[in-house]
Protein backbone atom coordinates (compact mmCIF):
# COMPACT_ATOMS: atom_id res chain seq x y z
CA UNK A 1 0.00 0.00 0.00
CA UNK A 2 1.04 3.58 -0.57
CA UNK A 3 2.04 5.79 2.34
CA UNK A 4 0.79 8.79 0.33
CA UNK A 5 -2.97 8.57 -0.19
CA UNK A 6 -3.50 11.76 -2.23
CA UNK A 7 -5.79 11.08 -5.16
CA UNK A 8 -6.83 13.04 -8.21
CA UNK A 9 -10.62 13.02 -8.74
CA UNK A 10 -12.27 14.20 -11.95
CA UNK A 11 -15.64 14.03 -13.67
CA UNK A 12 -14.68 14.89 -17.28
CA UNK A 13 -16.87 17.61 -18.73
CA UNK A 14 -18.49 18.29 -15.35
CA UNK A 15 -15.85 18.79 -12.66
CA UNK A 16 -12.17 19.54 -13.27
CA UNK A 17 -9.49 17.41 -11.59
CA UNK A 18 -8.89 18.10 -7.92
CA UNK A 19 -6.51 16.59 -5.38
CA UNK A 20 -8.09 15.06 -2.29
CA UNK A 21 -6.93 12.75 0.49
CA UNK A 22 -8.28 9.23 0.04
CA UNK A 23 -10.43 8.55 3.07
CA UNK A 24 -14.08 7.66 3.80
CA UNK A 25 -15.02 11.34 3.97
CA UNK A 26 -13.71 11.99 0.45
CA UNK A 27 -15.51 8.95 -0.94
CA UNK A 28 -18.72 10.07 0.78
CA UNK A 29 -18.25 13.50 -0.80
CA UNK A 30 -17.90 11.92 -4.25
CA UNK A 31 -21.07 9.93 -3.60
CA UNK A 32 -22.96 13.07 -2.52
CA UNK A 33 -21.92 14.84 -5.73
CA UNK A 34 -23.14 12.04 -8.04
CA UNK A 35 -26.12 10.52 -6.26
CA UNK A 36 -28.68 12.68 -8.08
CA UNK A 37 -27.31 12.04 -11.57
CA UNK A 38 -29.99 10.26 -13.64
CA UNK A 39 -29.22 6.51 -13.63
CA UNK A 40 -30.93 3.21 -13.06
CA UNK A 41 -31.85 2.11 -9.56
CA UNK A 42 -29.42 -0.81 -9.84
CA UNK A 43 -26.52 1.47 -10.80
CA UNK A 44 -27.45 3.84 -7.98
CA UNK A 45 -27.28 1.01 -5.45
CA UNK A 46 -23.97 -0.29 -6.84
CA UNK A 47 -22.38 3.17 -6.73
CA UNK A 48 -23.65 3.87 -3.23
CA UNK A 49 -22.02 0.66 -2.03
CA UNK A 50 -18.84 1.39 -4.01
CA UNK A 51 -18.35 4.85 -2.45
CA UNK A 52 -19.84 4.38 1.03
CA UNK A 53 -19.46 0.67 1.75
CA UNK A 54 -17.26 -0.62 4.55
CA UNK A 55 -14.46 -1.61 2.13
CA UNK A 56 -14.68 1.40 -0.22
CA UNK A 57 -11.30 2.93 0.64
CA UNK A 58 -9.51 -0.41 0.56
CA UNK A 59 -11.11 -1.29 -2.78
CA UNK A 60 -9.91 1.98 -4.37
CA UNK A 61 -6.38 1.39 -3.07
CA UNK A 62 -6.43 -2.19 -4.34
CA UNK A 63 -7.60 -1.08 -7.79
CA UNK A 64 -5.03 1.71 -8.07
CA UNK A 65 -2.24 -0.66 -7.02
CA UNK A 66 -2.62 -2.46 -10.33
CA UNK A 67 -4.18 0.15 -12.63
CA UNK A 68 -3.30 3.81 -13.22
CA UNK A 69 -6.93 5.02 -13.20
CA UNK A 70 -10.17 3.85 -11.66
CA UNK A 71 -13.02 4.76 -14.03
CA UNK A 72 -16.52 4.51 -12.57
CA UNK A 73 -19.47 5.03 -14.97
CA UNK A 74 -22.08 7.40 -13.54
CA UNK A 75 -25.12 7.78 -15.78
CA UNK A 76 -23.81 9.40 -18.97
CA UNK A 77 -20.61 10.54 -17.22
CA UNK A 78 -17.75 8.90 -15.38
CA UNK A 79 -15.72 9.51 -12.25
CA UNK A 80 -11.96 9.11 -12.78
CA UNK A 81 -9.73 8.49 -9.75
CA UNK A 82 -5.95 8.16 -9.87
CA UNK A 83 -2.98 8.71 -7.57
CA UNK A 84 -2.14 12.41 -7.40
CA UNK A 85 1.60 11.66 -7.42
CA UNK A 86 2.11 8.40 -9.29
CA UNK A 87 5.33 6.52 -8.56
CA UNK A 88 8.20 7.90 -10.60
CA UNK A 89 6.82 11.44 -10.88
CA UNK A 90 8.15 14.27 -8.74
CA UNK A 91 5.90 15.38 -5.91
Long-range contacts (C-beta under 8 A, 24 or more apart in sequence): 1-61, 1-65, 2-61, 2-65, 2-83, 4-83, 4-84, 4-85, 5-61, 6-83, 6-84, 6-85, 7-60, 7-64, 7-81, 7-82, 7-83, 7-84, 8-80, 8-81, 8-82, 8-83, 8-84, 9-79, 9-80, 9-81, 10-79, 10-80, 11-74, 11-77, 11-78, 11-79, 11-80, 12-77, 12-78, 12-80, 13-77, 14-77, 19-84, 22-57, 22-60, 22-61, 23-57, 24-52, 24-56, 24-57, 27-51, 27-52, 27-56, 27-57, 27-60, 28-52, 30-79, 34-74, 34-77, 34-79, 37-74, 37-75, 37-76, 37-77, 38-75, 38-76, 39-74, 39-75, 43-73, 43-74, 43-75, 47-72, 47-74
